[in-house]
Amino acid sequence: MRRLAIGLLALPFAFAHAASAADEAGQEAFNNHCRTCHSWKQGDNRLGPSLHGVFGRKAGSAEGFGFSEALKKSGVTWDEGSLDKFIANPDGLIPNNNMKPFTGVADAGTRKQIIDFLKTAKD
């Protein structure tokens, strides 16, 4: 019984470690594929716009960034599905965007890590 109690007490720490590892993997995926042009910090626009608060935002509407007409007129609202499609193939979702030379991330697992990271990234 004592081992069970100790095991149950350890569960939250195990889940916290797993979440931390997932956050680290997501940040690493973001850094490897996105950070050259984007930041996840609020107001930190670079070659590309900040991706802080991207979920629920209309494409081409982040304040303080000059977007392509294609993005502004796309009608896309960023959610998991639209981000996944865009990260996989930007021109496939919104032709004539300015994401060149980026052509996409083929691996679905890596895209999911990036998207999950963007959901939880804090300044």
C-alpha positions in Angstrom: 0.0 0.0 0.0 2.9 2.4 0.9 4.4 1.8 -2.6 1.1 2.6 -4.3 0.9 5.9 -2.3 4.4 6.9 -3.2 3.8 6.0 -6.8 0.6 8.1 -6.9 2.5 11.0 -5.3 5.1 10.8 -8.1 2.5 10.9 -10.9 2.2 14.7 -11.1 6.0 15.1 -11.3 6.1 12.5 -14.1 3.4 14.4 -16.1 5.2 17.7 -15.5 8.4 16.2 -16.8 6.6 14.8 -19.9 5.0 18.2 -20.5 8.3 20.0 -20.1 10.0 17.6 -22.5 7.1 18.2 -25.0 7.5 22.0 -24.6 11.2 21.7 -25.2 10.7 19.6 -28.3 8.2 22.1 -29.6 10.5 25.0 -29.0 13.3 23.2 -30.7 11.1 22.5 -33.7 10.0 26.1 -33.8 13.6 27.3 -33.5 14.7 24.9 -36.3 12.0 25.8 -38.8 10.5 29.2 -37.9 12.8 31.3 -35.7 14.9 32.6 -38.6 12.0 34.8 -39.6 9.5 34.7 -36.7 9.3 35.2 -33.0 6.7 33.9 -30.6 7.2 37.0 -28.4 4.5 39.7 -28.5 5.3 42.6 -30.8 8.6 41.1 -31.9 8.1 41.3 -35.7 11.1 40.2 -37.7 11.3 39.3 -41.4 8.0 37.6 -40.6 5.3 38.7 -38.0 5.3 37.7 -34.4 3.4 34.5 -33.9 2.3 35.5 -30.4 -1.4 35.0 -30.0 -1.7 33.6 -33.6 -4.7 31.3 -32.7 -8.0 32.9 -33.7 -6.3 35.7 -35.5 -7.1 36.5 -39.1 -4.2 35.9 -41.5 -2.5 39.1 -42.4 -3.8 41.1 -39.5 -1.0 41.1 -36.8 -0.4 44.7 -35.8 2.8 46.4 -37.0 3.7 44.1 -39.9 3.4 44.6 -43.6 1.7 41.5 -45.0 1.3 40.4 -48.6 -2.1 41.1 -50.2 -2.6 37.4 -50.6 -2.5 36.9 -46.8 -4.6 40.0 -46.0 -7.3 38.8 -48.5 -7.2 35.1 -47.8 -10.0 35.0 -45.3 -8.1 32.4 -43.3 -8.4 32.4 -39.5 -5.5 30.7 -37.8 -6.4 27.5 -35.9 -4.7 24.1 -35.7 -6.0 23.0 -39.1 -5.1 26.1 -41.0 -1.7 26.4 -39.3 -0.9 22.7 -40.1 -1.8 23.2 -43.8 0.2 26.5 -44.0 3.3 25.1 -42.3 3.1 22.0 -44.5 2.8 24.0 -47.8 2.3 27.8 -47.5 1.5 28.2 -51.2 -0.9 25.3 -51.1 -3.1 27.2 -48.6 -2.5 30.8 -49.6 -0.9 31.2 -53.0 1.3 34.2 -53.6 2.2 34.7 -49.9 5.7 36.1 -49.0 7.0 33.0 -47.2 9.8 32.5 -49.7 12.1 30.6 -49.6 10.3 28.5 -47.0 8.5 25.7 -48.8 7.0 23.8 -45.8 7.6 21.2 -43.2 6.7 17.7 -44.5 6.7 15.8 -41.2 3.3 15.9 -39.5 4.8 15.3 -36.1 7.1 18.2 -36.4 4.3 20.5 -37.5 2.2 19.3 -34.5 5.1 20.1 -32.1 5.4 23.6 -33.6 1.6 24.2 -33.3 1.4 22.9 -29.8 4.4 25.1 -28.8 2.7 28.2 -30.3 -0.5 27.4 -28.2 1.4 27.5 -25.0 4.4 29.8 -25.6 4.6 32.7 -23.1 6.7 35.8 -23.1 
